[in-house]
Amino acid sequence: MQMRKLTPEEEKLLQNFVTDVYGPVYFIHSLPEFIIPPINSKVSRKDTSWRLNILESLTDGDLDITEYLPKHSIPMERAIEKAREFHEKWVEKFGHSSIAEQHLMHLCVEDVSRLLSGDIELMNRRPAFIEWSQRYQKPTREKVVIPPELEKEPVLKEKFLKVWNATYDAYEKLVKVLTEYLRRAEEKKEGETEEKFLNRIEKIAFEDARYALILATRTSFAVALNALDLQDIVRKLFAHPTEEAKVLAKRIVEQGEKIAPSTLRHLTPTPYQMKVRERLKDISKKILGDKRAISSDDVVLLDYTGKGTDFSPVDTVVAHILFTYSGKEFVEVKEKVKAMKEEEKEKVIKTAVEEIGEFDHLIDAFKSVRFKFQLKISEANWHQLLRHRTIIFDWTEPTVENGFVIPPNVVKAGAEDILIGALKTSEELFYELKEKMPEVSPYVVTNAHKRLVVMNADLWAFDHFANLRCTKEAQWDIRETSFKMLGLIREVAPQLAFFMARRKRA
């Protein structure tokens, strides 16, 4: 992310609010909570360091700086030491290590690979992330993470850089071709200026051209989390197969110690964490072998509550509603539901969702039913899907072996050959790396390549997901997947699907 050289005055001011003025990893601190989300939100659509956004807020009148400047002259080193002594006495000696759950922290990580950022977001479900968006911004050619492992393999490193440049060349060509096509194909909205029209179609071009980019493309993210969850993520980073993750873990600990002395404990991964991944890969290979059976279906309904029984998903939801609002024991309620007519059950469901608005959530009784899907989706799609924190995912590693997705606009613009050429280039190196340096091979998988995922969602979580992703504002790839899943739910339980995707759809 862009970070200019600061003036001495700016450096001194910023040092009061971030742990590192120039490094790629730092924590924001000593700012009021209300200002941090707006600072973070700018980064999604602006290629500027969070620190410059903080400076902007501190100097343009948004904040009264004097309210937040430190009122003491204790050196940082001494302050950290005093805090460490306090924690050791009151936290460690008296056993209240759970105090770490109440220590809210704001971590910023700049210029990490898209591969690693996705893995980090899956390491713990509780933190809240916001990320630099390839949908709204155009990455530049230098925005690539070269895996540290390749420094010892100059020939492979050279091949890696050739793949990056080839895929980035394809990206630039696609942006140009798509922009020209969309200028002809898209109509201006009423009252839309030429500048706004060009900005809109450029965003669409970025969105579709990014399918040519590899997972080594740099991104940045901010995350709000407590110290206990940070400990969990750091341990998993140290156990991660890539060197990039281990370097990042060390930087996080280094910066975290400046604001959470002695709270960041137990950061060494256990023997279990270090070995479980490879052990399970080995046993899976022994049982299943290397051959792959590729299904033609990208969305499959694997299982759902009540499948193969005489108690349907509708029965389950109705039973939980009646149990919650009657005060009767569940066994009695269940027997009553078995004897109810279908129209009676449907009336209960309709009553439970009567007047539900586009921004309302279902009542908790709908969490009693779950639907499990297997998805074969592009990395671009997956990177959006994984942000739904109330849904449970099982996911496979990035690969080129499941096929790829070509955006419809790329087809309409006659630019498939540009994208497919980039994909083939990445695939050649992927197979070579898979044999020689398997931990590095995922870096050259593109956003277009498909990943296998199992998505396990209760009906409450799926309703929230569909309400966001079935709208015309949603990106086309994840919107298509959402409608396919909704259609499969509708086939087995139409009474539980009629109220979903309430927001205005395309």
C-alpha positions in Angstrom: 0.0 0.0 0.0 1.2 3.5 -0.7 3.0 5.1 2.2 4.9 8.4 1.6 7.8 9.8 3.5 6.4 11.7 6.5 7.6 15.0 7.8 9.2 14.9 11.3 6.1 16.5 12.7 3.8 13.9 11.1 6.1 11.1 12.3 5.9 12.4 15.9 2.2 12.8 15.7 1.6 9.3 14.2 3.9 7.6 16.7 1.2 8.3 19.4 -1.3 6.1 17.6 0.5 3.3 15.7 3.2 0.9 16.8 5.3 1.3 13.6 5.3 4.4 11.4 6.7 2.7 8.3 6.7 -1.1 8.6 4.1 -3.4 7.0 2.7 -4.7 10.3 1.4 -2.5 13.1 -1.3 -1.9 15.6 -3.6 1.1 15.9 -4.0 2.3 19.5 -5.1 5.2 21.7 -7.8 6.4 19.2 -11.5 6.5 20.0 -13.3 3.4 18.7 -15.7 5.4 16.6 -13.0 6.7 14.3 -11.3 3.3 13.5 -14.1 1.8 11.3 -14.2 4.8 8.9 -10.4 4.7 8.7 -10.5 1.0 7.8 -13.4 1.4 5.3 -11.4 3.8 3.2 -8.7 1.2 2.5 -11.1 -1.2 0.8 -11.4 1.3 -2.0 -8.3 3.4 -1.7 -4.7 2.3 -2.1 -3.4 4.2 0.8 -1.9 3.1 4.1 -4.2 3.2 7.1 -1.6 5.5 8.7 -2.1 8.2 6.1 -5.9 7.9 6.7 -5.3 8.3 10.4 -3.1 11.4 9.7 -5.8 12.8 7.5 -8.4 12.4 10.2 -6.1 13.9 12.8 -5.3 17.0 10.8 -8.4 17.9 8.8 -10.6 18.6 11.8 -12.3 15.2 12.3 -10.7 14.9 15.7 -9.5 17.1 18.5 -6.0 15.8 18.6 -5.3 17.3 22.0 -7.8 15.0 23.6 -5.8 11.9 22.7 -2.2 12.9 22.9 -0.4 11.3 25.9 -0.3 13.4 29.0 2.9 11.8 30.5 6.5 11.7 29.5 7.3 8.0 30.5 9.5 6.4 27.8 7.8 3.7 25.8 10.3 1.1 26.9 9.7 1.8 30.6 5.9 1.9 30.1 6.0 -1.5 28.5 8.2 -2.9 31.3 5.8 -1.6 33.9 2.8 -3.1 32.1 4.6 -6.4 31.8 5.3 -6.4 35.6 1.6 -5.6 36.2 0.4 -8.5 34.0 2.8 -11.0 35.5 1.6 -10.2 39.0 -2.2 -10.0 38.4 -2.8 -12.1 35.3 -0.2 -14.9 35.2 0.3 -15.5 39.0 -3.4 -15.4 39.8 -4.5 -17.4 36.8 -6.7 -14.8 35.1 -5.2 -15.4 31.6 -8.8 -15.1 30.1 -8.3 -11.4 30.6 -6.8 -11.5 27.1 -10.3 -12.0 25.8 -11.2 -8.4 26.9 -8.1 -6.8 25.3 -9.4 -5.5 22.0 -6.7 -4.8 19.4 -6.7 -3.3 15.9 -4.1 -5.0 13.7 -3.1 -3.7 10.2 -1.2 -5.9 7.8 -0.1 -4.4 4.5 1.3 -6.1 1.4 0.6 -9.7 2.2 -0.3 -12.3 -0.4 -3.9 -12.9 -1.3 -3.2 -16.6 -0.6 -2.1 -15.9 3.0 -4.8 -13.3 3.7 -7.5 -15.8 2.9 -6.0 -18.4 5.1 -5.7 -16.0 8.0 -9.4 -15.0 7.7 -10.2 -18.7 8.2 -7.9 -19.3 11.2 -10.4 -17.9 13.7 -14.1 -17.1 13.2 -14.5 -14.4 15.8 -12.3 -11.5 14.5 -13.8 -8.9 12.1 -11.8 -8.3 8.9 -11.7 -5.6 6.2 -9.6 -6.0 3.1 -8.1 -4.1 0.2 -10.5 -4.8 -2.7 -9.5 -6.0 -6.1 -13.1 -5.2 -7.2 -12.6 -1.5 -6.7 -8.9 -1.0 -7.2 -6.3 -1.9 -9.8 -3.2 -3.6 -8.4 0.1 -2.4 -9.9 2.8 -4.6 -11.4 5.0 -4.4 -8.3 2.1 -5.7 -6.1 3.4 -9.3 -5.9 4.7 -11.4 -3.0 7.7 -13.5 -4.1 7.6 -16.5 -1.8 10.7 -16.4 0.4 11.3 -20.1 -0.3 12.2 -19.2 -3.9 15.3 -17.2 -2.9 17.2 -20.5 -2.6 15.9 -21.6 -6.0 16.9 -18.9 -8.6 15.6 -20.9 -11.6 12.2 -21.4 -10.1 12.1 -17.8 -8.9 12.8 -16.6 -12.5 9.9 -18.8 -13.7 7.7 -17.5 -11.0 8.4 -13.9 -12.0 7.7 -14.8 -15.7 4.3 -16.2 -14.7 3.6 -13.1 -12.6 4.4 -10.8 -15.5 2.5 -12.9 -18.0 -0.6 -13.0 -15.9 -0.3 -9.3 -15.1 0.1 -8.5 -18.8 -3.1 -10.5 -19.4 -4.8 -8.5 -16.6 -3.9 -5.2 -18.1 -5.1 -6.3 -21.6 -8.4 -7.5 -20.1 -8.9 -4.2 -18.3 -8.4 -2.4 -21.6 -10.5 -4.7 -23.7 -13.3 -4.9 -21.1 -13.4 -1.2 -20.7 -13.8 -0.7 -24.4 -16.5 -3.3 -24.6 -18.4 -2.0 -21.6 -18.2 1.6 -23.0 -20.2 0.3 -26.0 -22.4 -2.2 -24.2 -23.4 -0.3 -21.0 -25.9 2.5 -21.0 -25.5 5.6 -18.9 -27.8 5.8 -16.0 -30.2 8.8 -15.7 -28.3 11.8 -14.6 -24.9 10.0 -14.7 -22.0 12.2 -15.8 -19.3 10.9 -18.2 -16.8 10.7 -15.3 -19.1 8.6 -13.1 -20.0 6.4 -16.1 -16.3 5.7 -16.8 -15.6 5.0 -13.1 -18.5 2.5 -13.0 -17.5 0.6 -16.1 -13.9 0.6 -15.0 -14.9 -1.0 -11.7 -16.6 -3.8 -13.7 -13.5 -4.2 -15.9 -11.3 -4.5 -12.8 -13.7 -7.0 -11.3 -13.6 -9.3 -14.3 -10.0 -8.8 -15.3 -8.7 -9.9 -11.9 -9.6 -13.5 -12.7 -6.2 -13.5 -14.5 -4.2 -12.6 -11.4 -2.5 -15.2 -9.2 -2.8 -15.6 -5.5 0.7 -14.1 -5.0 -0.9 -10.7 -5.7 -0.5 -8.4 -2.7 -3.4 -7.3 -0.6 -3.8 -5.6 2.8 -6.2 -6.1 5.6 -7.2 -4.8 9.0 -8.7 -6.9 11.7 -10.3 -6.1 15.1 -9.8 -8.9 17.5 -9.0 -9.7 21.2 -5.6 -10.8 22.4 -6.7 -14.4 23.0 -7.7 -14.8 19.3 -4.5 -13.1 18.2 -2.5 -15.7 20.1 -4.5 -18.4 18.3 -3.8 -16.9 14.9 -0.1 -16.3 15.6 0.3 -20.0 16.6 -1.4 -21.1 13.4 0.8 -18.7 11.3 3.9 -20.3 12.9 2.5 -23.7 11.9 1.6 -22.6 8.4 3.5 -24.3 5.5 4.7 -21.1 4.0 7.7 -19.0 5.1 5.6 -15.8 4.4 3.3 -16.8 7.3 6.1 -17.4 9.7 7.7 -14.0 8.9 4.4 -12.3 9.4 3.9 -14.1 12.8 7.2 -12.8 14.0 6.3 -9.2 13.0 2.9 -9.4 14.7 4.5 -10.6 17.9 7.1 -7.8 17.7 4.5 -5.1 17.3 2.0 -6.7 19.6 4.5 -6.6 22.5 4.4 -2.8 22.3 0.8 -2.6 23.3 0.0 -6.0 24.9 3.1 -6.8 27.0 2.9 -10.3 28.5 -0.7 -10.7 27.3 0.6 -12.3 24.1 1.7 -15.6 25.7 1.8 -19.2 24.5 2.7 -18.4 20.9 4.7 -21.5 20.0 2.6 -24.0 18.0 2.1 -27.4 19.6 3.5 -30.6 18.1 -0.1 -31.4 17.1 -0.4 -28.2 15.2 2.9 -28.6 13.5 2.3 -32.2 12.3 -1.5 -32.7 11.9 -1.7 -31.2 8.4 0.9 -33.5 6.8 -0.3 -36.6 8.7 -3.8 -36.1 7.4 -2.6 -35.4 3.9 -0.6 -38.6 4.0 -3.4 -40.8 5.2 -5.9 -39.2 2.8 -3.6 -40.0 -0.1 -3.2 -43.6 1.1 -7.0 -44.1 1.3 -8.1 -42.2 -1.8 -5.0 -42.2 -4.0 -4.1 -39.5 -6.6 -6.8 -39.9 -9.2 -9.4 -37.2 -9.3 -13.1 -37.7 -10.3 -14.3 -34.2 -11.5 -18.0 -33.7 -11.2 -19.7 -31.4 -13.7 -21.9 -29.9 -10.9 -20.5 -26.8 -9.2 -23.2 -26.7 -6.5 -24.4 -29.9 -4.9 -26.7 -30.3 -1.9 -24.9 -32.9 0.2 -27.1 -33.1 3.2 -29.7 -31.3 5.2 -31.5 -31.6 8.6 -34.1 -34.4 8.4 -32.9 -35.9 5.1 -33.9 -39.6 4.9 -36.2 -39.3 8.0 -39.9 -38.7 8.6 -39.2 -35.4 10.3 -38.6 -32.8 7.5 -36.7 -29.5 7.7 -40.1 -27.7 8.0 -41.1 -30.0 10.9 -37.9 -29.1 12.7 -38.3 -25.4 12.4 -42.0 -25.5 13.4 -41.1 -27.7 16.4 -38.4 -25.2 17.6 -40.8 -22.3 17.1 -43.6 -23.9 19.1 -41.1 -25.1 21.8 -39.7 -21.6 22.2 -43.0 -19.8 22.4 -45.2 -22.4 24.2 -43.1 -23.3 27.2 -44.0 -27.0 26.5 -41.3 -29.8 26.7 -39.7 -30.5 23.3 -40.8 -34.2 23.2 -44.5 -33.2 23.5 -44.0 -30.4 20.9 -42.4 -32.8 18.4 -45.3 -35.3 18.7 -47.7 -32.5 18.1 -45.9 -31.4 15.0 -45.9 -35.0 13.6 -49.7 -34.9 13.8 -50.1 -31.4 12.2 -51.3 -30.9 8.6 -48.9 -29.3 6.1 -51.0 -26.2 5.8 -50.9 -25.8 9.6 -47.1 -26.0 9.6 -47.0 -23.6 6.7 -49.1 -21.1 8.7 -46.6 -21.3 11.6 -43.7 -20.5 9.2 -45.6 -17.6 7.6 -46.5 -16.2 11.0 -42.8 -16.4 11.9 -41.7 -14.3 8.9 -44.8 -12.1 8.6 -43.7 -8.5 7.7 -40.0 -9.4 7.8 -38.0 -6.6 6.1 -35.0 -6.7 3.9 -32.7 -5.8 6.8 -34.4 -8.0 9.4 -32.9 -11.3 10.6 -34.9 -14.5 11.2 -35.7 -15.6 14.7 -33.3 -18.1 16.3 -35.6 -21.1 15.7 -34.4 -21.1 12.1 -30.9 -22.0 13.3 -32.3 -25.5 14.1 -32.1 -26.5 10.4 -28.8 -26.9 8.5 -28.0 -27.3 4.8 -24.6 -28.7 3.6 -23.4 -27.9 0.1 -20.3 -28.9 -1.9 -19.2 -26.0 -4.0 -16.7 -25.8 -6.8 -16.0 -22.1 -7.1 -13.4 -19.7 -8.4 -10.9 -18.3 -6.0 -12.5 -14.9 -6.6 -15.8 -16.3 -5.5 -14.2 -18.1 -2.5 -12.5 -15.0 -1.2 -15.9 -13.3 -0.8 -17.7 -16.4 0.5 -15.2 -17.0 3.3 -16.1 -13.6 4.9 -19.4 -15.0 6.1 -18.3 -15.7 9.6 -21.5 -17.4 10.8 -21.1 -20.2 8.2 -18.9 -23.2 8.7 -16.5 -24.2 5.9 -14.3 -27.1 5.1 -12.0 -26.2 2.3 -9.3 -27.7 0.1 -6.0 -26.2 -0.9 -5.8 -24.0 -4.0 -5.2 -26.0 -7.1 -5.5 -25.7 -10.9 -7.0 -29.2 -11.1 -10.7 -28.4 -10.7 -11.0 -26.3 -13.9 -11.6 -22.5 -14.0 -14.3 -19.8 -14.4 -14.5 -17.3 -17.3 -16.4 -14.2 -16.5 -19.4 -13.6 -18.9 -18.1 -10.2 -19.9 -14.8 -11.7 -21.0 -16.7 -14.0 -23.3 -18.9 -11.2 -24.6 -15.8 -9.0 -25.3 -14.2 -11.9 -27.2 -11.3 -11.9 -24.8 -11.4 -15.6 -23.6 -8.0 -16.3 -25.3 -6.3 -13.6 -23.2 -7.5 -15.1 -20.0 -7.1 -18.8 -21.0 -3.5 -18.0 -22.0 -2.8 -16.6 -18.6 -4.3 -19.6 -16.9 -2.3 -22.1 -18.9 0.9 -20.2 -18.1 0.1 -20.5 -14.3 -0.9 -24.1 -14.6 2.5 -25.2 -16.2 4.4 -23.7 -13.2 1.9 -25.0 -10.7 2.6 -28.6 -11.7 6.4 -28.1 -11.6 6.2 -26.5 -8.2 3.8 -29.1 -6.9 6.5 -31.7 -7.6 9.5 -29.6 -6.4 8.2 -27.1 -3.8 4.6 -28.0 -3.0 4.2 -25.4 -0.3 4.8 -22.7 -3.0 2.6 -24.0 -5.7 -0.7 -22.4 -4.4 0.9 -18.9 -5.0 0.5 -19.3 -8.8 -3.1 -20.4 -8.8 -5.2 -17.7 -10.4 -8.5 -16.1 -9.2 -10.2 -18.0 -12.0 -9.2 -21.5 -10.9 -11.8 -23.4 -8.9 -11.5 -24.6 -5.3 -13.6 -27.3 -3.7 -15.4 -26.2 -0.5 -18.0 -27.7 1.8 -20.4 -25.0 3.1 -22.4 -25.9 6.2 -25.0 -23.2 7.1 -28.0 -23.1 9.4 -31.0 -21.5 7.8 -30.6 -18.3 9.8 -27.0 -17.8 8.5 -28.0 -18.8 4.9 -30.9 -16.3 4.9 -28.5 -13.6 5.9 -26.0 -14.7 3.2 -28.7 -14.9 0.5 -30.1 -11.6 1.4 -26.7 -10.0 0.7 -25.5 -12.1 -2.2 -28.7 -12.4 -4.3 -28.8 -8.7 -4.9 -27.9 -6.9 -8.1 -25.1 -5.2 -6.1 -23.4 -8.5 -5.4 -20.6 -9.7 -7.6 -22.0 -11.8 -10.4 -19.9 -15.0 -9.5 -21.0 -15.3 -5.9 -24.6 -14.2 -6.9 -24.9 -17.1 -9.3 -23.7 -19.5 -6.6 -26.1 -18.1 -4.1 -29.1 -18.5 -6.4 -28.1 -22.1 -7.2 -28.0 -23.0 -3.5 -31.3 -21.2 -2.9 -32.8 -23.2 -5.7 -31.7 -26.5 -4.2 -33.2 -25.5 -0.8 -36.4 -24.5 -2.5 -36.6 -28.0 -4.1 -36.5 -29.8 -0.7 -38.2 -27.3 1.5 -40.1 -24.6 -0.5 -41.8 -23.4 2.7 -38.4 -22.3 4.0 -37.3 -20.5 0.9 -40.1 -18.1 -0.2 -39.0 -15.3 2.1 -35.3 -15.4 1.3 -33.4 -12.9 -0.9 -35.7 -10.2 0.2 -33.6 -7.3 -1.0 -34.2 -6.0 -4.5 -32.8 -8.5 -7.0 -31.4 -8.0 -10.5 
